Amino acid sequence: MTSAGDHVVVVGAGIIGLSAARTLAEAGVRVSVIDRGPVGGEASGLNGGMIAGGGWGDDPDLEATLRMGSLELFVGLAEERGHDISLDRTGSLTLIRTEAEWAWATETVEAAKRAGHVLEVVPTDDLH
């Protein structure tokens, strides 16, 4: 366990490494971050940057905890700390092409809603 006065070296300047470094620094630990390239220059800077989710739900599993916890970290950086991280909260849309996909999506969304998540199936005509 680290404590104030310790010095920790974090390898990797992506979202995970920087989040770990920030958490340690806020606890009073001296932190150095090293990476072979620029900050956010690998996967963190090149991925789609999407965190999709229907909220925490009534009994969050590991996936919901990681997803929604990540979203809260991003929102905290952007809105509470004022960092320009290009956060754009737009939602998402999955297109359904077949009756089988419609049945699967309807069943999946209904199960998620029963678990306290916020999702919906929207018929094509309602999108116009």
C-alpha positions as CSV (number, residue, x, y, z in Angstrom):
1,M,0.0,0.0,0.0
2,T,1.3,3.5,-0.9
3,S,1.1,6.4,1.4
4,A,2.0,10.1,1.5
5,G,5.7,10.5,1.1
6,D,6.1,7.5,-1.2
7,H,7.1,7.9,-4.8
8,V,5.3,5.8,-7.5
9,V,6.3,5.5,-11.1
10,V,3.3,4.8,-13.4
11,V,4.2,3.3,-16.8
12,G,1.7,4.4,-19.4
13,A,0.2,7.8,-20.1
14,G,-3.1,6.6,-21.3
15,I,-6.4,7.0,-19.6
16,I,-5.7,4.2,-17.1
17,G,-2.2,5.3,-16.2
18,L,-3.2,9.0,-15.9
19,S,-6.2,8.1,-13.8
20,A,-4.1,6.0,-11.5
21,A,-1.5,8.8,-11.3
22,R,-4.2,11.4,-10.5
23,T,-5.7,9.2,-7.8
24,L,-2.3,8.7,-6.2
25,A,-1.4,12.4,-6.4
26,E,-4.7,13.4,-4.8
27,A,-3.8,11.0,-1.9
28,G,-0.5,12.9,-1.4
29,V,1.8,10.4,-3.2
30,R,4.6,11.7,-5.4
31,V,4.0,10.3,-8.9
32,S,6.0,10.2,-12.1
33,V,4.4,9.1,-15.3
34,I,6.5,7.6,-18.1
35,D,5.5,6.5,-21.6
36,R,7.3,5.7,-24.8
37,G,5.2,8.3,-26.7
38,P,3.1,11.3,-26.1
39,V,0.3,11.5,-23.5
40,G,-2.8,9.8,-24.9
41,G,-0.9,9.0,-28.1
42,E,-1.6,5.3,-28.2
43,A,-5.0,3.6,-27.7
44,S,-6.3,6.3,-25.4
45,G,-5.8,8.9,-28.2
46,L,-6.8,6.7,-31.1
47,N,-9.9,4.8,-30.0
48,G,-13.5,5.7,-30.6
49,G,-13.7,7.1,-27.1
50,M,-17.2,5.8,-26.5
51,I,-18.6,4.9,-23.1
52,A,-22.0,3.5,-23.7
53,G,-24.4,2.5,-20.9
54,G,-27.8,2.6,-19.5
55,G,-26.9,3.8,-16.0
56,W,-25.8,2.0,-12.9
57,G,-28.9,-0.2,-12.6
58,D,-30.3,-1.6,-9.4
59,D,-27.5,-4.1,-8.8
60,P,-24.4,-3.1,-10.8
61,D,-22.2,-6.0,-12.0
62,L,-18.5,-5.5,-12.9
63,E,-19.3,-4.3,-16.4
64,A,-21.7,-1.6,-15.3
65,T,-19.4,-0.6,-12.5
66,L,-16.4,-0.1,-14.9
67,R,-18.5,1.6,-17.6
68,M,-20.4,4.0,-15.4
69,G,-17.4,4.6,-13.1
70,S,-15.4,5.5,-16.2
71,L,-18.1,7.9,-17.4
72,E,-18.2,9.5,-13.9
73,L,-14.4,10.0,-14.2
74,F,-14.7,11.7,-17.6
75,V,-17.6,13.9,-16.5
76,G,-15.6,14.9,-13.4
77,L,-12.6,15.9,-15.5
78,A,-14.7,17.9,-17.9
79,E,-17.4,19.4,-15.8
80,E,-16.1,19.5,-12.3
81,R,-12.5,20.3,-13.0
82,G,-12.9,22.2,-16.2
83,H,-10.5,20.2,-18.4
84,D,-11.2,20.3,-22.1
85,I,-11.2,16.6,-23.0
86,S,-13.7,17.0,-25.8
87,L,-16.5,15.2,-23.8
88,D,-19.6,15.1,-25.9
89,R,-22.6,13.3,-24.2
90,T,-24.7,12.3,-27.2
91,G,-26.1,8.9,-26.5
92,S,-26.0,6.1,-29.0
93,L,-28.1,4.3,-31.5
94,T,-28.0,0.7,-32.7
95,L,-29.6,0.0,-36.0
96,I,-31.7,-3.2,-36.3
97,R,-32.0,-4.8,-39.7
98,T,-34.0,-8.0,-39.2
99,E,-37.0,-9.3,-37.3
100,A,-34.6,-11.6,-35.3
101,E,-32.5,-8.6,-34.3
102,W,-35.7,-6.7,-33.3
103,A,-36.8,-9.6,-31.1
104,W,-33.4,-9.9,-29.5
105,A,-33.1,-6.1,-28.9
106,T,-36.6,-5.9,-27.4
107,E,-35.9,-8.7,-25.1
108,T,-32.5,-7.4,-24.1
109,V,-33.7,-3.8,-23.5
110,E,-36.7,-5.0,-21.4
111,A,-34.4,-7.2,-19.2
112,A,-32.1,-4.2,-18.8
113,K,-35.0,-1.9,-17.9
114,R,-36.2,-4.4,-15.3
115,A,-32.7,-4.2,-13.8
116,G,-33.0,-0.5,-13.5
117,H,-31.1,0.6,-16.6
118,V,-32.3,3.4,-18.9
119,L,-32.6,2.1,-22.5
120,E,-35.3,2.0,-25.1
121,V,-36.2,0.5,-28.4
122,V,-37.3,3.1,-30.9
123,P,-39.2,2.1,-34.0
124,T,-37.9,3.5,-37.3
125,D,-40.8,5.8,-37.8
126,D,-40.2,7.5,-34.5
127,L,-36.6,8.4,-35.5
128,H,-37.8,10.7,-38.3
